[in-house]
C-alpha cells in the first residue's frame, strides 16, 4: 500500500512544487535585482568600476582612484605653473601696470 500513487499524494506533491516554485521565483527576482545593480552604469560601486580601480591601484601603487589622483595632479600643476595661466599673467600685468 505504501507504493501506490493516490490523489492525496498528487495534491501533496503539487502543493510542495507550487511552494518551491514560488520560493525560487522570489529568490530569482532578488538575484536579478542584485545583478542589475552590480552592472548598473550609474552605480559607482558597480563591478566594472571596482575592477578598473583595483587594476589601477595594483599597477600604480596608489591608494586613490584615477579621478582623485588626476585632481591632485591637476592641483599640483596649478600651484606650480599658476604664473603662466591667463589669470596669473593678468596678475603680473596688473602689478606691472600699477607700478
C-alpha positions in Angstrom: 0.0 0.0 0.0 2.9 2.4 0.5 4.0 2.5 -3.1 0.6 3.5 -4.5 0.1 6.9 -6.1 -3.2 8.3 -4.8 -5.0 11.6 -5.5 -3.9 12.8 -2.0 -0.2 12.1 -2.9 -0.7 14.1 -6.1 -2.1 17.0 -4.2 0.8 17.0 -1.7 3.4 16.8 -4.4 1.7 19.6 -6.4 1.5 21.8 -3.2 5.2 21.3 -2.5 6.0 22.0 -6.1 3.9 25.2 -6.1 5.6 26.4 -2.8 9.0 25.5 -4.3 8.4 27.4 -7.5 7.0 30.4 -5.6 10.1 30.5 -3.3 12.5 30.1 -6.2 10.8 32.9 -8.2 11.2 35.2 -5.2 14.9 34.3 -5.0 15.3 34.8 -8.7 13.9 38.3 -8.5 16.2 39.2 -5.7 19.2 37.8 -7.6 18.2 39.6 -10.8 17.9 42.8 -8.8 21.4 42.3 -7.3 22.9 41.5 -10.7 21.2 44.5 -12.2 22.6 46.8 -9.5 26.1 45.3 -10.0 26.2 46.2 -13.7 24.3 49.4 -13.4 26.4 52.1 -15.1 25.1 54.9 -12.8 26.1 53.0 -9.7 29.7 54.0 -8.7 30.1 50.7 -6.9 29.5 48.5 -10.0 31.6 45.5 -11.0 33.4 47.3 -13.8 34.3 50.3 -11.8 35.6 48.2 -8.9 37.6 46.0 -11.3 39.2 49.0 -13.1 40.0 50.8 -9.8 41.6 47.6 -8.4 43.7 47.2 -11.5 44.7 50.9 -11.4 45.7 50.6 -7.8 47.7 47.4 -8.4 49.6 48.9 -11.4 50.3 52.4 -9.9 50.5 51.5 -6.2 48.2 54.4 -5.4 45.5 54.2 -2.7 43.2 56.6 -4.6 41.0 56.3 -7.6 42.0 57.6 -11.0 39.7 60.6 -10.5 41.2 61.6 -7.2 44.8 61.1 -8.4 44.0 63.2 -11.5 42.5 66.0 -9.4 45.6 66.0 -7.1 47.9 66.1 -10.0 46.0 69.0 -11.6 46.1 70.9 -8.3 49.9 70.5 -8.2 50.2 71.7 -11.7 48.0 74.7 -11.0 50.2 75.6 -8.0 53.4 75.0 -9.9 52.5 76.9 -13.1 50.0 79.4 -11.9 52.1 82.3 -13.1 51.8 81.1 -16.7 48.0 80.7 -16.7 45.9 83.6 -18.0 44.9 84.6 -14.5 48.5 84.5 -13.3 49.6 86.6 -16.3 46.8 89.0 -15.7 48.0 89.5 -12.1 51.6 90.1 -13.3 50.4 92.6 -15.9 48.2 94.4 -13.4 51.1 94.5 -10.9 53.5 95.8 -13.6 50.9 98.4 -14.8 50.2 99.8 -11.3 54.0 100.4 -10.6 
